[in-house]
Amino acid sequence: MPGGRLTQQERQQIALGLGDGLAYAEIARRLGRPTSTITREVMRNGGPTAYRPDLAHLATERRARRRRPATPRGSQVTRRTDGRDAEAVREYEEAFTAILMQAGLPKMMARVLTSLYTTDVGSLTASELVQHLQVSPASVSKAIAFLEGQGLVRRERDERRRERYVADNDVWYQSMIASARGHAQLAETARQGVGVLGPGTPAAIRLENIARFIDFVGESITRAAEQAREILSTKAETVSGGTDAPSPDY
């Protein structure tokens, strides 16, 4: 029954798997379900540390009772002009959003980033995000400000002078570099504590070990990001066809 709703017994098995520290993919394999189904189920109902199968089952039943009659699957597909299954795209966006939330992003920020990643044009305006996500302009503005501060989104102007938000391959490089700089500051602060607490003391040794670990990892991340950027940008140049990007199909 991979296509049906999760049963209460399956939710119990999910809870047991989480308690045993199993990855979502392993839980999904044992239940014969897509990994995205398990990910979405857990993130909708408290996350891996707060998931309660009985409460999750009740919440699903309440949502089903409140839900309006679903639009026939065929009519959803015809609304897209790119040939993609609208329902499958929506489910994928939910799964990707859940993964970003698991990585630490707040829900609205994760939804905005997912929208940017899954549009062919590679960028969206505020109004396009509002329309696609069915949220207020203020919510989009707040999410963009947060993502921009994290180095995950950048702004640019199109030919009509509209502000567009972009999340391209280079944004991840900039985000990694920004993260490495933040780690370097943490390492420096840890080393300052060595002098304050006295070299050779247990606390100072602990802080020095923290600083050394962060330095090593930060340098490794920076080298890997630079290598990946160089390799992937070279491949992109050889593969790109130079065609104009299509408009987002929202």
C-alpha positions in Angstrom: 0.0 0.0 0.0 2.8 2.5 -0.9 0.3 4.8 -2.4 -2.2 4.9 0.5 -2.2 6.8 3.8 0.1 5.7 6.6 -1.7 3.4 9.0 -1.4 3.7 12.8 0.7 0.6 12.9 3.1 2.1 10.3 3.4 5.2 12.4 4.3 3.1 15.4 7.0 1.5 13.4 8.3 5.0 12.4 8.5 5.9 16.0 10.4 2.8 16.9 12.8 3.4 14.0 13.4 7.0 15.1 14.0 5.7 18.7 16.6 3.3 17.3 18.4 6.1 15.4 17.5 4.8 12.0 17.7 7.1 8.9 14.5 8.0 7.1 15.6 6.0 4.1 16.0 2.8 6.2 12.6 3.3 7.9 11.1 3.8 4.5 12.7 0.6 3.1 11.4 -1.4 6.0 7.9 -0.1 5.5 8.0 -0.3 1.7 7.4 3.5 1.4 9.1 6.3 -0.4 11.7 8.1 1.8 9.9 11.4 1.1 6.7 10.0 2.7 8.6 9.2 5.9 10.4 12.5 5.9 7.2 14.5 5.4 5.4 12.5 8.1 8.0 13.1 10.7 8.6 16.8 10.0 4.9 17.5 9.9 4.5 16.0 13.4 7.1 17.4 15.7 10.4 16.3 14.0 12.6 13.3 14.9 12.9 14.1 18.6 9.2 14.9 19.3 7.4 12.5 16.9 4.4 10.8 18.6 2.6 8.2 16.4 -0.8 8.5 18.1 -0.9 12.3 17.9 0.4 12.1 14.3 -2.4 9.8 13.4 -5.1 12.0 15.0 -3.7 15.1 13.4 -3.8 13.4 10.0 -7.5 12.4 10.5 -8.3 16.0 11.5 -6.6 17.3 8.4 -8.5 14.9 6.3 -11.9 16.0 7.7 -11.1 19.7 7.2 -9.7 19.3 3.8 -11.8 20.5 0.9 -12.7 18.1 -1.9 -9.6 17.4 -3.8 -9.2 18.6 -7.3 -9.1 15.6 -9.7 -5.5 14.6 -10.4 -5.9 15.0 -14.1 -7.0 18.7 -13.8 -4.0 19.5 -11.7 -1.7 18.1 -14.4 -3.3 20.2 -17.1 -2.6 23.4 -15.2 1.1 23.0 -15.9 2.5 23.7 -19.3 5.9 22.0 -18.7 4.5 18.4 -18.8 5.2 17.8 -15.1 2.8 16.1 -12.8 1.6 18.9 -10.5 0.8 16.7 -7.6 4.2 14.9 -7.8 6.0 18.3 -7.9 4.0 19.5 -4.8 4.9 16.4 -2.9 8.6 16.7 -3.8 8.6 20.4 -2.7 7.1 19.3 0.7 9.8 16.6 1.0 12.6 19.0 0.1 11.3 21.6 2.5 11.2 19.0 5.3 14.9 18.1 4.7 15.8 21.8 4.8 13.9 22.1 8.1 15.7 19.1 9.5 19.0 20.9 8.6 17.9 23.8 10.8 16.0 26.2 8.5 12.7 27.7 9.8 9.7 26.5 7.8 8.9 29.6 5.8 12.6 30.1 4.9 12.8 26.5 3.8 9.6 26.8 1.7 11.0 29.9 0.0 14.4 28.3 -0.7 12.7 25.2 -2.1 10.6 27.4 -4.4 13.8 29.0 -5.7 15.5 25.7 -6.3 12.7 24.1 -8.1 11.8 26.8 -10.6 13.4 26.5 -14.1 14.0 30.2 -14.5 16.4 30.2 -11.5 14.9 33.3 -9.8 11.6 34.6 -8.5 10.1 37.9 -7.6 8.3 38.6 -4.3 4.9 38.5 -6.0 5.7 35.2 -7.6 6.7 33.7 -4.3 3.5 35.1 -2.6 1.4 33.6 -5.3 3.1 30.2 -5.3 3.3 29.8 -1.5 -0.1 31.5 -0.8 1.5 33.6 2.0 1.7 37.3 2.8 4.3 39.6 1.3 5.6 40.2 4.8 6.3 36.5 5.3 8.2 36.4 2.0 10.2 39.6 2.9 11.1 38.2 6.3 12.2 34.9 4.8 14.3 36.6 2.1 16.0 38.8 4.7 17.0 35.7 6.7 18.2 33.7 3.7 20.2 36.6 2.4 21.8 37.0 5.8 22.8 33.4 5.7 24.3 33.8 2.2 21.8 31.5 0.6 20.0 34.0 -1.5 21.1 37.1 -3.5 19.1 39.9 -5.1 19.3 41.2 -8.7 17.3 43.4 -11.0 15.8 42.1 -14.3 15.3 44.1 -17.5 12.0 45.5 -16.0 13.9 46.7 -12.9 12.0 44.3 -10.8 13.9 42.8 -7.8 14.4 39.1 -8.2 15.7 36.6 -5.7 18.3 34.1 -6.9 19.6 30.8 -5.4 22.1 29.5 -7.8 25.2 27.2 -7.6 27.5 30.0 -6.5 25.2 30.9 -3.6 26.1 27.6 -1.9 29.8 28.5 -2.4 29.3 31.9 -0.8 27.3 30.3 2.0 30.1 27.8 2.7 32.7 30.5 2.8 30.6 32.6 5.1 30.1 29.6 7.4 33.9 28.9 7.4 34.5 32.6 8.4 32.1 32.2 11.2 33.8 29.1 12.4 37.2 30.9 12.3 35.8 33.6 14.6 34.6 30.9 17.0 38.1 29.3 17.0 39.7 32.7 17.7 37.3 33.3 20.6 38.1 29.9 22.0 41.8 30.6 21.9 41.3 33.9 23.7 39.8 31.8 26.5 43.1 29.9 26.8 44.9 33.1 28.0 42.1 34.1 30.3 41.7 30.7 32.0 45.4 29.9 32.1 47.4 27.7 29.7 47.6 24.1 30.8 44.4 24.1 32.8 41.6 21.6 31.9 39.3 24.4 30.6 42.1 26.0 28.5 43.1 22.6 27.0 39.4 22.0 26.2 39.2 25.4 24.4 42.4 24.9 22.5 41.2 21.5 21.3 38.0 23.1 20.2 39.9 25.8 18.3 42.2 23.2 16.6 39.2 21.1 15.5 37.3 24.1 14.1 40.4 25.3 12.3 41.0 21.9 10.7 37.3 21.5 9.6 37.0 25.1 8.4 40.1 24.9 6.2 38.9 21.6 4.8 35.5 23.1 4.0 37.1 26.1 2.3 39.3 23.9 0.1 36.5 21.6 -0.8 34.2 24.5 -1.7 36.8 26.1 -3.9 37.6 22.8 -5.6 33.9 22.0 -6.2 33.2 25.5 -7.5 36.0 25.3 -10.0 35.1 21.7 -11.2 31.4 22.3 -11.4 31.7 25.7 -13.1 34.0 24.2 -15.7 31.5 21.4 -16.4 28.6 23.9 -16.6 30.4 25.9 -19.2 30.9 22.9 -21.4 27.3 21.7 -21.0 25.3 25.0 -21.1 23.4 25.6 -24.3 23.0 29.4 -24.0 19.1 29.3 -24.3 16.9 31.8 -22.5 15.4 30.6 -19.3 11.7 30.0 -19.3 9.2 31.7 -17.0 8.3 30.0 -13.7 5.3 27.7 -14.2 3.3 28.7 -11.1 
